[in-house]
Amino acid sequence: SVNTSIQGKKVIINGIAKGSGMIAPNMATMLGFIFTDANVSRPVLQSLLKEINENSFNSITVDGDESTNDTVMLISTNNSKSSRYQSKLTWALSLPLALLFSLFVILSGACPPE
């Protein structure tokens, strides 16, 4: 869980993840759910999820096993009183992008890119 502020307004980013490998039939499953109350539009969330996921959840394996149904979701309740983020650029210029990426890396257990 990460607490920060945007424009002086409190913002929370929280998440949980679970992965499991099976001895037979060499399958694995991973679920990740990241929530924020930041006021972010759906297209921005989708773009952020796609970009950050490549260097976190999509860069790991569970004992070399493969999965047919992994899930990672980035969800905003939009309950924060901060200004609404309509573009990825305005989000990227703020502190929460680095915090969000860090949370994805921690939850996925992935090593950050060099």
Secondary structure, DSSP 4 states (H G I P E B T S, - for coil): -EEEEETTEEEEEEEEEEEEE-SSSSBEEEEEEEEE-S-B-HHHHHHHHHHHHHTTGGG--BTTBB-S--EEEEEE---S-SPPB-SHHHHHTSTHHHHHHHHHHHHHTPPPP-
